[in-house]
Structures are given as C-alpha cells and as structure tokens.
Amino acid sequence: MTKKAKRSVSNGLIFWAVVLIGVLPMVAAWYLVNHPGWLGTPGNHGTLIDPPEAVVYDLFQPVADVPSRPLKEIRGRWVVIHWLPERCGKACRENLADTGKLHVLLNKDIPRVRRMVIWAQNRTPEAETLEALAEDEHLYLAQVPPVFLERLEKEILATPSPGGQVILMDPLGNLMMWYDSEFDPFGLYHDLRRLLRASRIG
C-alpha cells in the first residue's frame, strides 16, 4: 500500500472516530431514556405519598382484651404499618412474617423501627387471627376510626383494594410511603435502610 493510500485510510479512521465520539453519547442517552429498566429499577420500591399525610398518634387506639405492647412505644419511631384485610389469609400471614424477618435484619437499627397492625374499630378480626397476632411479641396492635381507613383508601393510597397494604410512617407521624399487598419484602427492606441512613431522627 502506498503512503498516499495509508494516509487516506488513516484520515478515514480519524474521521469516523470523531463521528462516533460525538454520536455514541446521544445514542446511549436515547437508549437509556427509552429502556430505563436496563439499569435496573431506580429509586423507591414503594409508592410515595405526596404530600406526606400527617396523623396524630391518638388515632391509634389499643385493642381491648388482646395482649399487645403499649402504643406509646411507637412514638418517635419509624413504623411499618400493616392494614389488616377483612380476612388474614395465607398471603397476609406471610407478609407479617416477612416484615418480622426484615426487622431482625436491621441489626443495630432495630430500636428505631416498630411494626404495627391496624384495622377498623367497627369490626373484630377472627379469633384465630387475633391469637396469631398476639403471639408476635414485637407486633403492636391498634384500631382506627373507619372514616380514616376510607380516606386512606380513596384519597391517600388511591387504590380500590382495601386492606393488605403496608404503609411507612416516619418518626414525626407522617404517612410517607406505601406498598401493595404483593410487595417485595426486600424492596421494603432497601427503602427502609436508605431512609434510616438518611434520617437523623427516630
């Protein structure tokens, strides 16, 4: 190959290298915008409640004749709230067991987090369910006004399937994130760990 031909090939390679350097970032950006899952699921695993819903602790009332830890212990803590469905079947019991296991995984942050189950004051869960809940020594039990759960369903969570959801409440008493009844327990765990790392309260 002559020197002139070699120079021509070299100039061609330089030209295409410059073109690729300019075009590749735009192609990559376009691909990531249209295929965000390529980098995995970003951000939160739960659904943010925007704006957060402030509640007063007196909203949560103790359950008569059922052994439970005193509700004053949830004040100033992060609280994982289970909204008990009409019937706590297999999936409901598994969700309760999952958050119990995740609580243990928090290690040194265990004292900063509480787990609580809520249901409407105008109904009583099945005796078998109450017995199972009472056996979990790290679980708090509380009743709330039915009107609060109705508002929770229609305005805050905006979901037509009442019960079974898990809600995160921050140490200031704000409902700030929720998970549907088929939530990924490790997604909840990662969200909670991130919140605990970022927060200096609770």
C-alpha positions in Angstrom: 0.0 0.0 0.0 1.4 3.4 -1.0 2.0 6.2 1.5 -0.9 8.1 0.0 -3.3 5.2 0.4 -2.1 4.7 4.0 -2.7 8.4 4.7 -6.1 8.2 3.2 -7.1 5.2 5.4 -5.7 6.9 8.5 -7.6 10.1 7.8 -10.8 8.0 7.3 -10.4 6.2 10.6 -9.8 9.5 12.4 -13.0 10.9 10.7 -15.1 8.0 11.8 -13.6 8.0 15.3 -14.6 11.7 15.7 -18.1 10.9 14.4 -18.5 8.0 16.8 -17.3 10.1 19.8 -19.9 12.7 19.0 -22.8 10.3 18.2 -22.4 7.5 20.7 -23.3 9.5 23.8 -26.5 10.7 22.1 -27.4 7.1 21.0 -26.7 5.9 24.5 -28.8 8.6 26.1 -31.7 7.9 23.7 -31.5 4.1 24.5 -31.5 4.7 28.3 -34.4 7.1 28.1 -36.4 4.5 26.2 -35.2 1.4 28.1 -34.8 2.6 31.8 -35.0 -1.0 33.0 -31.6 -1.7 31.5 -30.0 -0.2 34.6 -32.4 -1.9 37.0 -35.3 -0.3 38.9 -34.2 3.1 40.2 -35.5 5.0 43.3 -38.0 3.7 45.7 -39.7 0.3 45.7 -42.7 1.7 47.4 -45.1 4.4 46.3 -44.5 7.8 47.8 -47.4 9.6 49.5 -47.1 13.1 48.1 -47.6 15.2 50.1 -47.0 13.1 53.2 -50.1 12.6 55.4 -49.6 13.8 59.0 -51.6 11.8 61.6 -51.8 12.2 65.4 -50.7 9.2 67.5 -54.1 9.3 69.3 -55.6 8.0 66.1 -54.2 4.6 67.0 -56.2 3.1 69.9 -55.3 -0.1 71.9 -57.3 -3.3 71.3 -59.3 -4.4 74.3 -58.8 -7.8 75.8 -55.9 -8.6 73.4 -52.3 -8.6 74.8 -50.2 -6.1 72.9 -47.2 -3.9 73.6 -48.2 -0.3 74.7 -48.7 2.0 71.7 -46.8 4.8 73.3 -43.6 2.9 72.2 -44.3 3.7 68.6 -43.9 7.5 69.1 -40.8 9.0 67.5 -40.0 5.8 65.6 -40.2 4.6 62.1 -43.3 2.4 61.9 -44.2 -0.3 59.4 -48.0 -0.4 59.4 -49.9 -3.4 58.2 -53.5 -2.7 57.1 -55.3 -5.9 58.2 -57.7 -7.1 55.4 -61.1 -8.5 56.2 -59.6 -11.9 56.3 -56.0 -12.5 57.1 -55.3 -15.5 54.8 -52.0 -17.1 53.7 -50.6 -14.0 51.9 -51.5 -11.7 54.8 -49.7 -14.0 57.3 -46.7 -14.3 55.0 -46.5 -10.5 54.8 -46.5 -10.3 58.6 -43.8 -12.9 58.8 -41.7 -11.2 56.2 -41.6 -7.9 58.0 -40.8 -9.7 61.2 -37.7 -11.2 59.5 -36.7 -7.9 57.9 -36.9 -6.2 61.3 -34.3 -8.6 62.5 -32.1 -7.8 59.5 -32.0 -4.2 60.5 -29.4 -5.2 63.2 -28.3 -2.1 65.1 -31.3 -0.1 63.7 -33.9 -2.4 65.2 -34.7 0.0 68.1 -35.5 2.7 65.5 -38.3 0.7 63.8 -41.6 -0.7 65.0 -44.2 -2.9 63.4 -47.9 -2.4 63.8 -51.2 -3.9 62.6 -54.3 -1.7 62.2 -58.0 -2.4 61.5 -61.3 -0.5 61.8 -62.9 0.0 65.2 -66.3 -1.2 63.9 -65.1 -4.8 63.2 -63.4 -7.6 65.1 -60.9 -9.9 63.3 -61.4 -13.6 63.5 -60.3 -15.2 66.8 -57.7 -17.2 65.1 -56.2 -14.1 63.5 -56.2 -12.2 66.8 -54.5 -15.2 68.5 -51.8 -15.3 65.8 -51.2 -11.5 66.0 -50.9 -11.6 69.8 -48.2 -14.4 69.6 -45.9 -12.0 67.7 -44.2 -10.2 70.7 -42.7 -7.5 68.5 -46.0 -6.5 66.9 -48.2 -3.6 68.0 -52.0 -3.9 67.6 -54.2 -0.9 67.1 -57.8 0.1 66.0 -58.5 3.2 64.0 -61.8 5.0 63.0 -63.4 3.5 59.9 -63.6 7.0 58.4 -59.8 7.2 58.5 -59.4 3.9 56.5 -62.0 5.1 54.0 -60.0 8.3 53.4 -56.8 6.2 53.3 -58.2 4.1 50.5 -59.8 6.9 48.4 -57.5 9.9 48.9 -54.1 8.9 50.2 -53.3 5.5 48.7 -55.9 5.9 45.8 -56.3 2.2 45.5 -59.7 0.3 45.2 -58.5 -2.8 47.1 -58.9 -2.0 50.9 -56.6 -3.9 53.2 -53.4 -5.8 52.9 -51.2 -2.8 52.1 -48.1 -1.9 54.1 -47.5 1.8 55.0 -44.4 3.5 56.3 -44.8 6.2 58.9 -41.9 8.4 59.8 -40.8 9.4 63.4 -42.8 12.7 63.1 -46.1 10.8 62.4 -46.2 11.3 58.7 -47.5 8.5 56.4 -44.9 8.8 53.6 -44.8 5.6 51.5 -47.0 2.5 50.8 -46.7 -0.9 49.3 -49.4 -3.1 47.8 -50.4 -6.4 49.4 -48.0 -8.3 47.0 -45.0 -6.2 47.9 -41.4 -7.3 47.6 -40.1 -7.6 51.2 -36.5 -6.9 50.1 -37.7 -3.8 48.3 -39.3 -2.6 51.5 -36.1 -3.5 53.4 -33.9 -1.5 51.0 -36.2 1.5 51.1 -36.2 1.4 54.9 -32.4 1.1 55.1 -32.0 4.1 52.8 -34.4 6.1 54.9 -32.6 5.1 58.2 -29.2 6.1 56.7 -30.5 9.5 55.5 -32.5 10.3 58.7 -31.1 11.6 62.0 -34.4 11.2 63.8 -36.2 8.1 65.1 
